[in-house]
Every structure is written in structure tokens, then in C-alpha cells.
Amino acid sequence: VGIVAMLSLKMAVSGGESLIASAHTVHNMMLDWCPDLLGELYKGFVLRRPEADAERMGRAPLIGNVPSFCYENVWLNCDFQHGYMRRAAEHGDTTISPKQEAALGAFVAISNHPDVMLKMMLKPGDFQFINNRTILHGRAHFEDHEAKDQRRHLFRLWLNVPEWPRMPMSQSTLMAADMARWDALAAQHRAATPAWAS
């Protein structure tokens, strides 16, 4: 996926800021301060997707080894999926070594440092577009409304950019077929959901 777009429709009671950081900044700071740990990110980590996602995608939960950083076609791509790494270890698919733990700790600490991370509160009507290959993104904890129709709500859109070089095969965890399958499932859900319930 080249670009991830988020459209804010409703906000939570509190929290839920969008958190973004430059993966290139994190990479270069690690290159300066701890190049041996950066090397672990180039070697990669075993990833495991959630069971529910795997079932919807018609794919196995275990993805395999994926490098967090890969330099190819004059692009430095980042694919850092911390939750997927932890899930693989919890399921016994892999063991995270002490050196890998140190690499993850350094990556997370740098990317969350206030000099590196930017917090943005997306208000209703705000649209955020980010480069999914070079910008790390997440969200802060939030407290939501009790009523379902008032809860925090964002639309996510994934955009492919044909002019960009292809994502390295070693990092291609989502395929075009996955996107098409999700689109079809979403269309089925919309067709089966009464307008008053959406």
C-alpha cells in the first residue's frame, strides 16, 4: 500500500490523537547511535496477523519473516508491525532474542520521542494522507462515548500509487487480491446493513 488516508467523522470523548513519525528519521538515528541494532531490523522479524483478519482474507495467520527496513529501487521502505511481531512470539512461531528485543526497544523509544513523533487530533472533516512506506502511524489511547452512534469513527482508505516503485517482495504482506477481497466483503456488508443501522 502506498498511501493510507484517514477521514475523521466523529471524535471520542477524549484522546485518540493520530501519532506519526518519520521512519527515515528513526532509521538514521539508529544508524548513528546503534547500527548493530539497526541491522536486526534489516534481518526482519516473524509476523503473525490476527486470526479474524486471516479468516476474512482467506490467508494463513502466519506471514513469515519480514524485514522492518529494506532498501530497494532507490527507496528506503519501512514495514514495522510491532503487534504482529509480538503475536508471532506469543503463538510460539518464533523467539525474540535479547538483541532483537534491544532493537525493538530502540526503535519504539526513538519513534515515540517527542522530538520525533507528531501528535495530531483529527476533527470531523479532517482528512489525513500519509506515505505508508516512510511514515510510522498509530493512535493514542482514547475514551469513547457509550452510545454507539456517537463513538469515534474514521474511514480508512488505502491508495496505490502506480508511479512509485513496487514494494519489495520481502515486505509485501498485503496483496492486490487481499484488497479486492476486503472491498467485496465491505460491499456485502453495506448491502446487508439497513440505512438506519449504519
Residue pairs with C-beta under 8 A, 6 or more apart in sequence:
1 132
1 158
1 159
1 160
1 167
1 174
1 179
2 131
2 132
2 133
2 159
2 160
2 161
2 164
3 129
3 130
3 131
3 132
3 158
3 159
3 161
4 129
4 130
4 132
4 137
4 156
4 157
4 158
4 159
5 127
5 128
5 129
5 130
5 156
5 157
5 158
5 159
6 18
6 122
6 127
6 128
6 154
6 155
6 156
6 157
7 126
7 127
7 154
7 155
7 157
8 122
8 123
8 124
8 125
8 126
8 127
8 128
8 153
8 154
9 124
9 153
9 154
9 155
10 124
10 150
10 151
10 152
10 153
11 121
11 122
11 123
11 124
11 152
12 142
12 143
12 144
12 145
12 151
12 152
13 142
13 143
13 144
13 145
14 142
14 143
15 140
15 141
15 142
15 143
16 121
16 139
16 140
16 141
16 142
16 152
17 119
17 120
17 121
17 122
17 139
17 140
18 119
18 120
18 121
18 122
18 128
18 137
18 138
18 139
19 112
19 117
19 118
19 119
19 120
19 137
19 138
19 139
19 140
20 117
20 118
20 120
20 130
20 135
20 136
20 137
21 111
21 112
21 116
21 117
21 118
21 135
21 136
22 116
22 134
22 135
22 136
23 69
23 76
23 78
23 80
23 111
23 133
23 134
23 135
23 136
24 76
24 78
24 134
25 110
25 116
26 78
26 107
26 110
26 111
26 116
26 136
27 38
27 69
27 76
27 78
29 110
29 116
30 37
30 38
30 41
30 106
30 107
30 110
31 38
33 106
34 102
34 103
34 106
36 99
37 99
37 102
37 103
37 106
38 69
38 103
40 99
40 100
40 102
40 103
41 67
41 68
41 69
41 80
41 103
41 107
42 67
42 68
42 69
42 70
43 67
44 65
44 66
44 67
44 68
44 170
45 65
45 66
45 68
45 85
45 88
45 94
45 96
45 100
45 104
46 62
46 63
46 64
46 65
46 66
46 85
46 88
46 89
46 93
46 94
47 62
47 63
47 64
47 65
47 66
47 81
47 84
47 85
47 87
47 88
47 173
48 61
48 62
48 63
48 84
48 87
48 88
48 91
48 93
49 57
49 59
49 61
49 63
49 84
49 87
49 173
50 61
50 87
51 61
54 60
54 61
56 181
56 182
56 185
57 178
57 181
57 182
58 181
59 178
61 91
62 88
62 91
62 93
63 84
63 173
66 79
66 81
66 170
66 171
66 173
67 79
67 168
67 170
67 171
68 78
68 79
68 80
68 107
69 76
69 77
69 78
70 76
70 77
70 79
70 168
70 170
70 171
71 77
72 165
72 168
73 165
73 166
73 168
74 165
75 133
75 164
75 165
76 134
77 133
77 134
77 167
77 168
77 171
78 133
78 134
78 136
79 133
79 171
79 173
80 107
80 136
81 173
82 104
82 108
85 96
85 104
88 94
89 95
89 96
96 104
110 116
111 117
111 136
119 140
120 128
122 128
122 154
129 159
130 137
132 158
133 164
133 167
142 152
144 151
144 152
145 151
145 152
158 179
166 172
190 198
